[in-house]
Amino acid sequence: MKVIIVGCGLGGLSCAISCLKEGLQVTILERAPEILPVGAGIQIPPNATRVLNYYGLEEQLEKSGAIRIEDRLLRRYSDGRILCIRPGGKKMVEDFGFPYYVIHRADYQNLLIEEVLRQGADLRMGAEVVDVTFGASPTVTLRNGQILDADVIVGADGLWSHLREQVLGHPNPPEETGDLAYRGTFSRTQLENFQDPIVDAIINDNKQHLWMGPGKHCSFYPVRGGTEFNLVLLRPDNLPAGARTAAGDVLEMRSTFDDWDPALQKIISCMDSVLKWKLCHMHELDTWVKGHVALLGDACHPSLPYQAQGAAMAVEDGCVLGILLGRANRESSNAAELRRNLPSILDLYESLRKSRTTVNVKGSIRNRTMFHMPDGEEQRARDEALAKVTWKEPCVWQWGDIGYLKKLNGFDVIKDTNRVFDQWVGHVAKI
Ligand SMILES: Cc1cc2nc3c(=O)[nH]c(=O)nc-3n(C[C@H](O)[C@H](O)[C@H](O)COP(=O)(O)OP(=O)(O)OC[C@H]3O[C@@H](n4cnc5c(N)ncnc54)[C@H](O)[C@@H]3O)c2cc1C
């Protein structure tokens, strides 16, 4: 089976590895002429680690500079007071099966690229897809006019997906959320130069710190083996409607947080150039599949990054699609039967992934309510509820609700996909 994947982001690469693991032939088409280290840090929650472990890449993660997070801390914006601690380390593995990592996005992407190349994928850079056809032998047309065909085409082309609009047959931009992110990385030396014991404690604890306050929050964690740090600042959007990213004004950024925790302000002052990203999301898209073409990742379920699950969900999508295609390929007795089965397999993929990824889109919105709450009675009640979190009992806030977190982070996507495929085989055998 030949699979063309449009987009060399984390979702497309995961799909490529999953397909290659199943013995399928993979071509990846990426518009960018080269991979640039954009996007700063990224969190890899345990459900994504599970997939990387299935690919045999967990050990490589640490060699690529990923750090296993000890705890995740929620802090009060004004003074840095700790409001709740989600225990990491062994407890994370006990509860969810796998560790929680943080990594530089470029290191993550490079690790996956090395793996697809090692397994023989045909990766073409500077290959922008401008058109697609949907029949039993679907094709893509590149900007240079070249036409390529495959058995299945996967649109992993991100938030501003061209393939999404082709699948739907009409323009369908994502919805602006009203928030934007400043994001950047800087060196440990910059932080050590403050010689501030509070800053030193924060940079030496291998933890993720999240300060939450009215209308804004900040997330901070180490990357590159602790030699660099990642900072993301989230605030109300003031970019013009329709803008995607823009160079940020450092003074504007600093003044947005000038009444926040003094230790955090020192950390913020290390960012000497900054990009602003408009944050968009999308509520359940009507369809992810047309004929032999399927979407995955941000192309079909972009979310606010307030649950650190966007890429994790894209990585899960890719894994599921590869397993389903691989098993369909193995279990069809000839090419004609496989062709007949593919639309039903792609529908199965869509039904499996829609419900799971909607949990993330909605959960990220609920986290915004919790993170960005104005000071007052409701905020005091929130802080009291968070102070009582035991990680055994339910909590009204999903961030501290072990039941919710087990479903999100402990989900065994590989077992679940195989179970659903077995049911599908049983169903097909009956008709
Ligand atoms: C501030 C911020 C912080 C985040 N933090 C986290 C986090 O901690 N953890 C997490 O799991 N997620 C996080 N996310 C979400 C995560 O970044 C995305 O969900 C994820 O990167 C989506 O991956 P993707 O492969 O679907 O798309 P992308 O990474 O956008 O990849 C799409 C690729 O397709 C290519 N492409 C586009 N159009 C074409 C075309 N026509 N032809 C060929 N190629 C094309 C693009 O160049 C790109 O390389 C965060 C997001 C933001 C904004």
The ligand as an ORCA input file, in Angstrom:
! r2SCAN-3c Opt
* xyz 0 1
  C       1.854     28.145     22.020
  C       1.594     26.700     21.724
  C       2.044     25.734     22.607
  C       1.774     24.384     22.379
  N       2.220     23.453     23.272
  C       1.922     22.140     23.078
  C       2.393     21.148     24.008
  O       3.073     21.475     24.982
  N       2.070     19.848     23.778
  C       1.316     19.459     22.679
  O       1.042     18.248     22.523
  N       0.877     20.383     21.782
  C       1.159     21.691     21.955
  N       0.739     22.629     21.047
  C      -0.055     22.188     19.871
  C       0.835     21.640     18.777
  O       1.831     22.556     18.453
  C       0.027     21.307     17.525
  O      -1.184     20.696     17.875
  C       0.833     20.330     16.644
  O       2.103     20.857     16.343
  C       0.061     20.026     15.358
  O       0.840     19.154     14.579
  P       0.424     18.839     13.083
  O       1.437     17.844     12.610
  O      -1.016     18.489     13.008
  O       0.575     20.209     12.300
  P       1.855     21.143     12.055
  O       2.881     20.948     13.090
  O       1.327     22.509     11.860
  O       2.468     20.590     10.698
  C       1.871     20.847      9.451
  C       2.949     20.766      8.375
  O       2.328     20.792      7.085
  C       3.071     21.630      6.226
  N       2.153     22.087      5.168
  C       1.119     22.956      5.288
  N       0.482     23.093      4.123
  C       1.126     22.291      3.224
  C       0.910     21.993      1.845
  N      -0.094     22.541      1.139
  N       1.750     21.131      1.219
  C       2.761     20.524      1.930
  N       3.004     20.785      3.234
  C       2.185     21.641      3.889
  C       3.553     22.755      7.143
  O       4.656     23.436      6.584
  C       3.902     21.961      8.405
  O       5.231     21.501      8.385
  C       1.021     23.995     21.231
  C       0.591     24.957     20.328
  C       0.879     26.310     20.559
  C       0.394     27.329     19.575
*
